[in-house]
Amino acid sequence: MEIEVVFDLVCPWCFLGTRRLRRALERRPELLADLRWRPFLLNPDLGTGGVHRQDYMARKFGGEERARRLHATMTELGLAEGILFRFDRIQRIPASVDAHRLVRHAAQHGVADQLVDALFVAHFCEGADIGSHDTLAMLAGEFGLERRGTLRFLASGLESDAVHAENLRAHRLGINGVPCFVMAGPHGQTSGHAIAGAQEPEVLERLIDVAIAEATEF
């Protein structure tokens, strides 16, 4: 089964949702799931240097107080999925295009699933700047991608057009919030089953069961 995950790496709900998806799949060891990571840009106009966290919070949430309440909720929810959110460590909100480019590059080497989780951990738990090419190359190196080659890839701009095209595709499909999970049938044929939000594993399992049943009929 192919599962498309439409997500952004600077979205805490996406981190939570992907962890819940992984837990749902762990409960179904007989299922061979192929995760396809589809970029969605929450901040498409953000410059390459990102923006200071306080400025971003003021613009997005109207100030730190509302952001703190949201972060407290996210921190509590994250604990159940083994996520130790440390929003206080995040100094800048990075542009995520380069990180998404790296995920596409990693997919060609079979390590995208691991890298996505590592990128989330780096940003949300360690406060690392995942807009930095050095940070991205270091994380890629943990999964066997050679550092200098990764830096050359990031400097080249390769896959940038593909990331923006995927983001546009998501909007054209009517996806306006992430995470969004799309279950695909045989040969990548979309089964028509999609669900948005950081759903509980049980909800995702039910959707998987429906998609499997229809794929079997097909």
C-alpha distance (Angstrom), angle and dihedral (degrees) to the residues before:
residue distance angle dihedral
M1 . . .
E2 3.77 . .
I3 3.79 117.3 .
E4 3.77 119.1 -169.0
V5 3.79 113.6 -151.7
V6 3.79 112.6 -161.6
F7 3.79 106.1 -163.3
D8 3.78 150.2 136.2
L9 3.78 123.6 -129.5
V10 3.81 93.2 -136.9
C11 3.82 93.0 55.0
P12 3.83 114.4 99.3
W13 3.80 91.1 -162.0
C14 3.80 88.2 57.7
F15 3.81 90.5 53.4
L16 3.79 89.9 50.5
G17 3.80 92.7 44.1
T18 3.80 95.4 49.6
R19 3.81 91.1 49.4
R20 3.80 89.2 52.0
L21 3.80 90.3 48.9
R22 3.79 90.1 51.9
R23 3.81 89.5 50.9
A24 3.80 90.9 50.3
L25 3.81 90.4 51.4
E26 3.82 91.8 47.7
R27 3.79 87.0 60.1
R28 3.81 89.0 56.5
P29 3.82 103.9 50.9
E30 3.81 90.8 161.1
L31 3.80 90.4 64.1
L32 3.80 118.0 90.9
A33 3.78 102.3 -149.6
D34 3.79 122.1 -171.9
L35 3.80 108.8 -159.2
R36 3.79 115.5 -151.7
W37 3.79 112.7 -164.2
R38 3.81 111.5 -145.2
P39 3.82 118.0 -171.0
F40 3.78 123.0 -126.9
L41 3.80 117.5 -177.4
L42 3.78 112.8 -143.5
N43 3.81 90.3 179.5
P44 3.82 104.7 32.0
D45 3.80 93.6 161.7
L46 3.78 96.0 51.7
G47 3.81 113.0 121.0
T48 3.78 122.0 -120.2
G49 3.81 91.5 -99.4
G50 3.79 93.0 56.6
V51 3.78 123.1 -142.5
H52 3.78 134.5 -80.4
R53 3.81 110.8 -90.9
Q54 3.83 95.3 -124.1
D55 3.81 92.1 51.9
Y56 3.79 90.4 48.6
M57 3.80 93.3 48.6
A58 3.79 91.6 49.2
R59 3.80 90.8 51.4
K60 3.81 97.7 42.6
F61 3.80 103.1 34.2
G62 3.77 103.9 18.7
G63 3.78 93.6 -112.0
E64 3.78 147.1 -20.4
E65 3.82 97.1 -74.1
R66 3.79 95.4 64.0
A67 3.81 89.8 41.8
R68 3.82 90.7 52.7
R69 3.80 91.4 53.7
L70 3.79 91.1 50.9
H71 3.79 91.6 46.1
A72 3.80 91.3 51.1
T73 3.80 89.7 54.2
M74 3.81 92.1 46.6
T75 3.80 91.6 48.4
E76 3.80 91.6 53.8
L77 3.81 93.3 47.0
G78 3.79 91.5 45.9
L79 3.79 94.5 58.3
A80 3.81 91.1 67.8
E81 3.82 88.9 58.2
G82 3.80 95.8 44.3
I83 3.80 92.9 -102.6
L84 3.79 117.7 140.5
F85 3.79 100.5 -162.9
R86 3.82 112.3 -158.0
F87 3.77 104.4 -178.8
D88 3.80 89.4 165.0
R89 3.79 89.6 69.3
I90 3.80 94.1 58.7
Q91 3.80 109.0 98.2
R92 3.80 99.7 169.5
I93 3.79 134.4 23.3
P94 3.81 103.8 -130.7
A95 3.77 129.7 -148.0
S96 3.80 105.0 -106.2
V97 3.82 101.4 -152.3
D98 3.81 94.9 97.5
A99 3.79 92.3 47.0
H100 3.81 90.0 51.8
R101 3.80 89.1 48.4
L102 3.78 89.2 53.9
V103 3.81 91.1 50.6
R104 3.81 89.2 55.2
H105 3.80 89.4 48.8
A106 3.80 90.9 48.6
A107 3.80 90.8 50.7
Q108 3.79 88.4 63.5
H109 3.81 87.4 59.2
G110 3.81 96.0 43.5
V111 3.81 97.0 -112.1
A112 3.81 103.2 98.9
D113 3.82 94.4 109.0
Q114 3.80 92.1 56.3
L115 3.78 94.5 41.5
V116 3.81 94.2 52.0
D117 3.79 91.5 56.9
A118 3.81 91.5 44.7
L119 3.81 90.8 52.1
F120 3.79 90.9 51.3
V121 3.81 91.4 49.0
A122 3.80 92.0 47.6
H123 3.80 93.2 51.8
F124 3.79 103.2 36.7
C125 3.81 102.4 30.3
E126 3.80 103.3 30.5
G127 3.79 102.7 27.3
A128 3.81 91.6 -126.4
D129 3.80 118.7 163.4
I130 3.80 103.8 -113.9
G131 3.79 88.8 -176.6
S132 3.81 88.8 68.9
H133 3.79 116.1 95.9
D134 3.81 90.5 -146.7
T135 3.80 91.1 54.5
L136 3.79 91.8 46.6
A137 3.81 92.5 48.8
M138 3.80 91.1 49.4
L139 3.80 92.1 51.7
A140 3.81 92.0 45.9
G141 3.80 88.8 52.1
E142 3.80 89.8 61.5
F143 3.80 87.4 67.0
G144 3.76 99.0 45.2
L145 3.80 101.2 -89.0
E146 3.80 109.8 136.9
R147 3.82 111.9 -115.3
R148 3.80 100.0 -135.0
G149 3.77 92.2 44.9
T150 3.80 90.0 50.6
L151 3.80 91.6 50.2
R152 3.80 90.4 50.4
F153 3.79 90.2 50.3
L154 3.81 92.6 49.9
A155 3.80 92.5 47.1
S156 3.80 91.4 49.7
G157 3.79 95.9 65.1
L158 3.80 90.7 -132.4
E159 3.81 115.2 159.5
S160 3.83 92.6 19.2
D161 3.80 92.1 113.1
A162 3.81 90.0 47.1
V163 3.82 92.0 53.1
H164 3.79 92.1 50.9
A165 3.80 91.0 45.2
E166 3.81 91.1 52.1
N167 3.79 90.2 49.1
L168 3.80 90.1 51.9
R169 3.81 90.5 46.7
A170 3.81 90.6 54.5
H171 3.80 91.6 52.9
R172 3.80 91.7 47.0
L173 3.81 88.7 53.1
G174 3.79 88.0 56.5
I175 3.79 96.5 -105.7
N176 3.77 107.3 146.3
G177 3.77 100.6 156.1
V178 3.77 135.8 44.1
P179 2.91 150.4 -97.1
C180 3.77 96.0 41.8
F181 3.79 122.6 171.6
V182 3.80 120.9 -156.3
M183 3.80 120.6 -169.6
A184 3.80 114.2 -148.3
G185 3.78 128.2 -158.1
P186 3.82 131.5 -142.6
H187 3.79 117.0 -27.5
G188 3.80 90.9 6.4
Q189 3.80 93.4 -61.6
T190 3.80 106.8 155.4
S191 3.78 109.7 -116.8
G192 3.79 92.3 -154.8
H193 3.80 93.1 -114.0
A194 3.77 114.8 126.4
I195 3.76 134.2 150.7
A196 3.78 131.0 -171.8
G197 3.77 129.5 -148.6
A198 3.79 136.7 41.7
Q199 3.77 93.0 -60.8
E200 3.80 124.0 -169.6
P201 3.83 114.7 -100.5
E202 3.81 91.0 -110.6
V203 3.81 91.2 58.9
L204 3.79 91.7 48.9
E205 3.79 90.9 48.3
R206 3.80 91.1 55.2
L207 3.78 90.8 50.8
I208 3.81 90.1 49.1
D209 3.82 90.3 51.3
V210 3.81 91.9 52.1
A211 3.81 91.7 48.5
I212 3.82 91.6 48.4
A213 3.80 91.9 49.8
E214 3.80 92.1 51.5
A215 3.80 92.2 44.7
T216 3.80 89.7 52.9
E217 3.80 90.7 51.7
F218 3.79 89.4 49.2
